Amino acid sequence: VLNVAQEKYSLIPINLLLKHPFNSLLYSEKITAPTLFLLAENDFVIPRKNSMRLYNNWKSKKSMGIIPNSDHNNLLSYENSFAIIKQIDDFTK
């Protein structure tokens, strides 16, 4: 959250205002559960480079699905999003 906010509001001291920075990269090295990353094709909130940095840093078993024609707020509104989510069952076996 901190990195995304700092990129979007570079003139504001986000690190002083943000109570919970949610440093996902820090925690990603400690997670051992299989993880399915779902990305919106046109996410206007989380830049793709941030999602890819987290995905590439993830240490446990992982898979990625990109929901076509979706954005940050309607990721699960598309019929094909549930087909991708269905991969979770196969992925975690």
Secondary structure, 3 states (H helix, E strand, C coil): CHHHHHHHCCCCCHHHHCCCCCCHHHHHCCCCCCEEEEEECCCCCCCHHHHHHHHHHCCCCEEEEEECCCCCCCCCCCHHHHHHHCHHHHHCC
